[in-house]
Amino acid sequence: MIPSVLPTYNRAPLSFVKGEGSWLVEAGGRRMLDLGAGIAVNVLGHANPDLVQALTDQANAVWHVSNLYNIPQQQKLADLLVDNSFADTVFFTNSGTESCELAVKMARKYWFEKGQPEKTDIIAFDGAFHGRSAAGIAAAGTEKMIGGFGPVLGGFSQLPWGDLEALETAITETTGAILLEPVQGEGGIRPLPDADLKAIRALCDAKNVLLILDEVQCGVGRTGKLFAHEWAGITPDIMMVAKGIGGGFPLGAVLATQDAASGMVAGTHGSTYGGNPLACAVGAKVMEIVADEAFLGDVSRKAGALRQKLEGLVADHPEVFECVRGTGLMIGLKCKAPQMDVLQAAYDADVITIPAADSVIRLLPALNITDEDINEALARLDQAAKAVEANLQD
Ligand SMILES: *Cc1c(COP(=O)(O)O)cnc(C)c1O
């Protein structure tokens, strides 16, 4: 008989009743160090007092009114995002995949309104993940995601990740946008070099193509900048955000320049829940804390320390790990030993990591993880690696 929860996930047999900072607690009292943060979501850890306050204050005032009315919390968050990014305007969604839907619609509408309705094609990359909506799976284009779900939304193609030569030849008169994650997440923590992102921006300008960045996973402080593309000194035309922006409350956004958003006039898009008072009250508090130079500097400092320790871990366990890669607190440990064995050994050492493609386990800790918890993480990962080694010898 089918389980009452649709079984689309292979869930680990773990269940948590409480979260405290970078720790999750099971009913029996088992405490696990959470280096996954709900897939890069809980940027300020679990039960952050400032976020709890923002949420409960709003819960006691008004939960939901719909976008038929002005929502001051939404206005506040939009202003914070505009003040702290390339964007002139923001639309709020409830998830990354909804942000993908709007990003695609916005790009197509842009060229339609500019009198070039043929520019509907969107070029994406191998290893990409843009969500599970019709546009999201079409953009990724893998059999795993689209198999059986046809007809697939048209107009998407995929190139080898970071292949600039292939990109240059793939752009045609009908190309409307290039869509990419500055650091691929699900694809195995694969950062695009800054020089390549710069080159792609220049290519977009030269060939009259919009640049859509998917910063759903790498955005909101994760790399040590508020948004990952800032490292390359470029700006996109349209950007998808979600995951970290709500700190655990479901929230997403599409940020855009005035020009890129110019086709999206009243009636062209909408969402019942998107940008509701609860979500935006929390989101505004997240932004107030994360979009701060001192906070972001601290993310980079911790990331540097963690990275150095992980290089040591990899060197100590060459049979288990191949390398460490990533940017900031978006880190991948590429495994030589079977990836799921490493993940399980980490669970056994009471530490939570997240699998990704390319035999990578991801470390996506809360951005405010303490130095003490970083040291604890290393001790536990070392313990896990030793257990994997012992098994390899059996
Ligand atoms: C998680 C993710 C998405 C999809 O977000 P959902 O909130 O799960 O819909 C899209 N793009 C990237 C890069 C992601 O990591």
Ligand as a Chemical Component Dictionary entry (heavy atoms), coordinates in Angstrom:
data_LIG
# 
_chem_comp.id                   LIG 
_chem_comp.type                 NON-POLYMER 
_chem_comp.pdbx_formal_charge   0 
_chem_comp.three_letter_code    LIG 
# 
loop_
_chem_comp_atom.comp_id 
_chem_comp_atom.atom_id 
_chem_comp_atom.alt_atom_id 
_chem_comp_atom.type_symbol 
_chem_comp_atom.charge 
_chem_comp_atom.model_Cartn_x 
_chem_comp_atom.model_Cartn_y 
_chem_comp_atom.model_Cartn_z 
_chem_comp_atom.pdbx_ordinal 
LIG C1 C1 C 0 16.848 24.079 -4.197 1  
LIG C2 C2 C 0 17.119 24.761 -5.480 2  
LIG C3 C3 C 0 16.077 25.127 -6.347 3  
LIG C4 C4 C 0 14.639 24.765 -6.079 4  
LIG O1 O1 O 0 14.167 25.352 -4.917 5  
LIG P1 P1 P 0 12.828 24.777 -4.224 6  
LIG O2 O2 O 0 12.585 25.745 -3.117 7  
LIG O3 O3 O 0 13.139 23.394 -3.783 8  
LIG O4 O4 O 0 11.765 24.814 -5.247 9  
LIG C5 C5 C 0 16.401 25.825 -7.484 10 
LIG N1 N1 N 0 17.664 26.146 -7.774 11 
LIG C6 C6 C 0 18.692 25.807 -6.976 12 
LIG C7 C7 C 0 20.075 26.210 -7.344 13 
LIG C8 C8 C 0 18.462 25.087 -5.818 14 
LIG O5 O5 O 0 19.475 24.724 -5.031 15 
# 
loop_
_chem_comp_bond.comp_id 
_chem_comp_bond.atom_id_1 
_chem_comp_bond.atom_id_2 
_chem_comp_bond.value_order 
_chem_comp_bond.pdbx_ordinal 
LIG C1 C2 SING 1  
LIG C2 C3 SING 2  
LIG C2 C8 DOUB 3  
LIG C3 C4 SING 4  
LIG C3 C5 DOUB 5  
LIG C4 O1 SING 6  
LIG O1 P1 SING 7  
LIG P1 O2 DOUB 8  
LIG P1 O3 SING 9  
LIG P1 O4 SING 10 
LIG C5 N1 SING 11 
LIG N1 C6 DOUB 12 
LIG C6 C7 SING 13 
LIG C6 C8 SING 14 
LIG C8 O5 SING 15 
# 
